[in-house]
Amino acid sequence: MRARDLMSAPVVTVHPWAPVKEVAEVLAEHGFTAVPVVDEDERLVGIVTEADLIRGRIPADARTAHRRPEPRPPVETSVEQVMTTPVSAMSPGTDVADLCQALVDAKIRAMPIVDGSRVVGIVTRGDVVRVLARSDAAIAADVRHRLEIYGGTGRWKVEVHDGLVRIVDRYDDEADRHVARLLALAVPGVVGADTVPVGAWPDS
């Protein structure tokens, strides 16, 4: 599965000169955790996350006894002042397994997807979790559809349990079984796939 298979597109973006409050409204309205920042040519220059917005922007409650009023630095008012830059990005053809590893390793919640330097999509942890939550029935239907396009109807038996796919080919063709496995692994929600020889066909 590739980034293009689950990225959200088109993408809501903001410019560096936009007010911070405007970005907060975008995140709140859409339920986003981050939004890419692009320049006048729509090239990716940064990203604004929830953490960027809340960092140092909420003053301490003066009623808290142990706190004393302290001089506060000027509050940033533009996206350019709070955005994270440089920002990591990946291409639409990136393997989702690599993308997920990058999200985990960098401890980030969203990955912009770019074609060159232009933003064409975004993948969040939530997008990946929604794919993992797909029902086995929906996954099986997608796998069967792809296999029927490749090898015809009535040839394949497909079973899915907790995202694990088991494929039986009526014909004993090792090359076709290899292709069938690759096709299954490209279906959103599949966490593993295996093929078994013709002897496992129910009526064999």
N, C-alpha and C positions, 0 to 999 in steps of 0.2 A: 504494500500500500504506500502511496506517495502523498506528499503534502497536499498536492492539488485535489486529492480525493476527499479531504475533510476540511480544507481551509474555508473560512468564511470570506465571501466575496460578493459584491464589491465591498471595500473597506471604508469605514468612517475614519477620516484623518483630520488632523488639525495643523495649523501653521505655527511657526515659532512665535509670531507676534500676537497670537490669540490670547485673550485674558485667561488666567488660571481658572477663574470662576466659570467661564464658559466650558472649559474642559471638564470641570467637576460636574456640571450639568449634563454633559454628554455621557459620562460614565454612569451617573445615577439614572438617567433616563433609559439607557440601553442595557444596564446591568453588566457593562464591560469592566474588566480589571485593568485594562491598558488601552492606549490608543496611539498609533504611530504618528510621528510628526514629520511633515514633508515641507520642502521649500517651494518656491514659486513655480518650479518646473516639475513638481510632484515627485521629487527624489527624496528618499528616506534620509533624514538627518538626525533622528532621535526617537524616543518613545517616552510617553508619560504614563506612569503607573499610579495605582492607588497610593502606594508608599510615597511616591514623589509628591503627591498632593497633600498628604497629611503631615509630612515631615516638618515640624516646627511651625505649623500654621494654626494650631489651637492653643490659645493662651491659657496659662494655669489659672484655676479658679482662685480669685483673691480671698475667698472665704476660708481657704485651707490654712489652718493656723500656723503650720510650720513653714509656710512659704512667705517669702518677702518679695515685694515687687522688685523686679530687676529690669534694667534697660533692655529692650528687645531690638534686635537688628531690624532694619526695614523689611517689611513683608514683600516677598516677590510677587509681582502682579502679572507677569507674562510667562507663557509656556517655555520660552527660551531660557528663563532663569531657573526653572525647576526640572526640565526634562533630563532624562538619562541619555548621555551621548559620550562616546560612540555607542551604537546599538548593534547587537547581533541580528542577523537575518539569514534566511535560507531560501533556496530556489524551489519552484513548484515540483521539481522532480526529486526532491530529497526524500529518502526513505524515512517513513514515519518513525521507525525504530530509532534511527539516528536523531531525529528531531526530538523525540521523547527523552532520549539520553541527555541531549543538550539542555532541555528544560530542567531536568533534575539536577544535572551537574552545576548549572549556573544559578539554580534556585530562582528561576523566573517563571512567570505564569503565562506568558504569551510570546510567540515568535512571529515577527513579520515575515511574510513571504514576498520575495522580490524577483522581478524579471529585469536583470541588469541592476539598476538602482531604483526602479519604479515599483512602488508597492502594489501588489496584485491580490493580496490576501493576508490572512492572519490565522494562526492556529494557537488555541489556548489549551491549557490542561483540561478545561471543561469540555472542549471539543473531543479530546481523546477519550475522556471518561464516558461521554455520551455514546461514542462508538462501541466501547467495551460493554455498554449496557444494552446493546441491541439484542433482541430476542433470538434464541436459537432458530426459531421458525423462519424469521426474516433472513437470517444468515443462510440457512439451508436453501431458501428460495433463490437467493442471489447466486449461490454456488451452482445450483442446478441450471439456472439460466445461462451462466457463462459456459458451463460444460456442454449444454445442448447446442449452443452456438458453435462450439469447437468440434464436437464429435457426434452431434445428432441426438435425437430424443430416444428414450428407452434404453440407452446404453449404460447410464450411470445410476448407482444407488448412493444416496448421500444421507449421512446421519450427522447431526451436530449436538454436542452436549457441552454446555458451559463454554461455548466458543471454539471447542476442539472439533475439527471436521474429519470424518472418516468417509473415504470414497472407495467404492468397489466398481471396477470396470468389467462389463460383461465380456470384453475381449482381453486377452492376455497380451497387452502391448506395453512393454516397459517404457518406451519413449512417450507414449500417450499418457501413461500414469504420471510421469514426471511433469508433463505440461499441465495435467489436471491439478496436481498439487500446487504448482506455481499460480495457476488461475485462482484456486481457492484462497491461497495466502494473500491475494490482492483484494479480497472482499473485506470491506469494513466490518470489524467485529470479530474476525477470525484471529485466534491466538495461536493456533497450530493446526496443521493438516497432515494427513497421512493417507496413502493409498494402499489397497491390499489386492493380491492377485485374484484372478478369476474364480479360484476355488472357493472364495468366500461368498460368491453370489448365492442368494437363497435357494435358487432352483438348480444349482449346478450339481 
